[in-house]
């Protein structure tokens, strides 16, 4: 017997909420019939990076298969978002260093 689907998991250091949902709930969220669905919450203020909704009416084998498929989407989204976030932080840090150098030059009367 397969283990039951976890309620949360950690992907690339970020927590993901996993919900077993009715087919109707998934269809309301996506507009289509799916076995599962990944919703990124990375831009919001949630304690989770996202949530995966899994159709509770399908077999446990299909639930696991759908879960891993959606985890692949989560990995892609989290990797892209995390890379963008780090690049932005580096750009801001560079701007701050430039501002500091300009202020030092102004203080010395070099500008």
Secondary structure, DSSP 8 states (H G I E B T S, - for coil): ------SEEEETTEEEEEEEE-HHHHHHHHSS--SEEEEE-TTTT-SSSEEEEEETTS-HHHHHHHHHHHHHHHHHHHHHHHHHHHHHHHHHHHHHHHHHHHHHHHHHT--
